[in-house]
Amino acid sequence: MKKVIILGSTGSIGTQTLEVIEKLQDYKVYALSCGRNIELIKKQIEKFSPKFVCLQNSDDAKNLSEIYSNVKFSSGEKGLLELIDNEYDILVVATSGIVSVKTVIKAIENKKTIALANKETLVMAGDIVMKKAKEYQTPIIPIDSEHSAILQCLNKPNNPYVKRLWITASGGPFLYNTREEMEKFSAKDALNHPKWNMGKKITVDCATLVNKGLEVIEAHHLYNFNYDDIKVVIHPESLVHSFVEFQDGSFLAQMGVPSMHIPIQYALTYPERKKGIKTNSFCPWGKKLNFFEPDFKKFPLLKLTIECGKQGGLMPAILNAANEIAVYKFLEGKINFLDIEKIVFKEIENAKNIINPTIEEIFEKDKKIRLKLSQL
Ligand SMILES: NC(=O)c1ccc[n+]([C@@H]2O[C@H](COP(=O)([O-])OP(=O)(O)OC[C@H]3O[C@@H](n4cnc5c(N)ncnc54)[C@H](OP(=O)(O)O)[C@@H]3O)[C@@H](O)[C@H]2O)c1
């Protein structure tokens, strides 16, 4: 039995991970963690009987410990660090935001296999995290469908015959709209993703294409490729999840229905494969596949995000914090869709970079920006 810890078990990736584990034999839930969705975590505790549960809030942890006496509860970031200091096999990191970044670094030091969905970890602290992973020889298996596709096509780590990586993007809900139309779109419009069903923050990031820029940064760290050798290609059908271009002109692509169950399962069973939830649901007959270049003018945040990745240091963390605050303001109806990019561009224009920042410097910067922007 492989014992699995899921951080963010009540979210989009977390709940799908539980669905995958339910179907897989030989995998068992060992511990769970979530934020504020207490009703759902109660159902998950009753169904999966985890030994440990960590909640965001200490009062919630206290209340639940009175109901479930067989479960050990903890809370907050300290609780997450305690949670991962146990005997288990795989840590699934499916929290949103930055709460689990330090937890991932500790799990790397503990040499636990990490199935990583959370983007912020590599975007904010990719240099530090990957250096540690190399030092401790800890495997980091991506859950994101694009990075999973690349892993499946690369064949082996540091494959010397690879020329470039191509990351596909659906283009999001506003792919065919003008900027004048985008100006008027509400959160409801932005959350209406044509292909993928995901958490709210990442869905808005798909509408601005920031998400694709963040994925380029992740790919740079995960696979050690120069930014100029990582291309973004719009593929509205979302059936090819990314491809790898080899020096001899050959391309390998990975295809499948747009469902996160497949890359989640691959991350859990890597390098093996097992019968999956979606095995019979995809037939390629008659499917028309389109690929075209992204429109950087219409989606300027895509270019800016990649640019921040190239600059490195604190810039990706600055962009990430400004974007997250702006996205939540948009979701709350406080700003309009194109204001997201205005806020992020302004923050980046005024930013002072530090090369090779420490993790403390990254978190300090993140906190400052969040504080400043949330007061606007
Ligand atoms: N969804 C996808 O298809 C997808 C694909 C690729 C990558 N990702 C990445 O995976 C991560 C998760 O995405 P998602 O869409 O699953 O997000 P989501 O649906 O918003 O779920 C986020 C999870 O994190 C928990 N959480 C948030 N803040 C927390 C805190 N301070 N302490 C403890 N737990 C906290 C939430 O708990 P509560 O709900 O209980 O508050 C929830 O369980 C993101 O980094 C995203 O970019 C997602």
The ligand as an ORCA input file, in Angstrom:
! r2SCAN-3c Opt
* xyz 0 1
  N      -7.443     22.851    -10.996
  C      -6.648     22.421    -11.943
  O      -7.073     21.776    -12.896
  C      -5.153     22.714    -11.870
  C      -4.332     22.263    -12.910
  C      -2.966     22.481    -12.802
  C      -2.423     23.135    -11.710
  N      -3.267     23.581    -10.728
  C      -2.672     24.283     -9.578
  O      -2.963     23.508     -8.412
  C      -3.193     24.359     -7.288
  C      -4.602     24.083     -6.756
  O      -5.551     24.449     -7.744
  P      -7.101     24.148     -7.581
  O      -7.719     24.608     -8.839
  O      -7.319     22.757     -7.126
  O      -7.477     25.174     -6.415
  P      -8.785     25.227     -5.514
  O      -9.883     24.456     -6.111
  O      -8.995     26.651     -5.192
  O      -8.334     24.438     -4.170
  C      -7.335     24.957     -3.325
  C      -7.163     24.036     -2.122
  O      -6.185     24.646     -1.261
  C      -6.769     24.804      0.043
  N      -6.223     26.011      0.657
  C      -6.247     27.266      0.179
  N      -5.646     28.115      1.039
  C      -5.226     27.368      2.088
  C      -4.556     27.666      3.305
  N      -4.170     28.911      3.622
  N      -4.287     26.626      4.148
  C      -4.656     25.365      3.836
  N      -5.294     25.032      2.701
  C      -5.589     26.021      1.843
  C      -8.264     24.923     -0.214
  O      -8.988     24.637      0.954
  P     -10.550     25.089      1.160
  O     -11.225     24.974     -0.141
  O     -11.009     24.082      2.189
  O     -10.540     26.479      1.701
  C      -8.428     23.865     -1.289
  O      -8.429     22.584     -0.713
  C      -2.996     25.794     -7.809
  O      -1.682     26.212     -7.565
  C      -3.254     25.662     -9.310
  O      -2.583     26.644    -10.056
  C      -4.607     23.374    -10.776
*
